[in-house]
Amino acid sequence: MLENCIMKVQIEVRIIGDLALNHIIPTAIIYQNKLIQNANGLKGLDINAEDIIEIIQDLSNHINMIKKLTNEMVEERKKVNKMEDSITRAIAYCDQVKTKYFDQIRYSVDKLELLVDDEDWLLVKYRELLFLR
């Protein structure tokens, strides 16, 4: 049962890492670049772009947090995988990987999901899941 639990958390870590680094962050950066172009255009017209700049900063903060936490989580997974004892490894996966990183990464991803335009967001958004059949 412990090995099954360990395997499930390992799979979750790999999926979170893949989604974060290969889908969520690139999507957020593309949207951020659109906003940067918009802000620069507004500045060129002497129009206040403070609100857009604030959104760009929020995007940047969440992107950086996801990247940092995901890299840390992957490194921690590598350390935990080297543990020989199943009980110790299962506890480490629970305490040092899942509890420490999953919710923090999820928080920033959820914030990006709200900030990034629906047309640019490649994944299904949570509110859209309610209407799938």
Buried (B, 14 or more C-beta within 10 A) or exposed (E): EBEEBBEEBBEBBEEBBEBBBEEBBEBBEEBBEBBBEBBEEBEEEEEEBEEBBEBBEBBEEBBEBBBEBBEBBBEBBEEBEEBEEEEEBBBBBBEBBBEBBBEBBBBBBEBBBEBBEEEEBEEEEEEEEEEEE
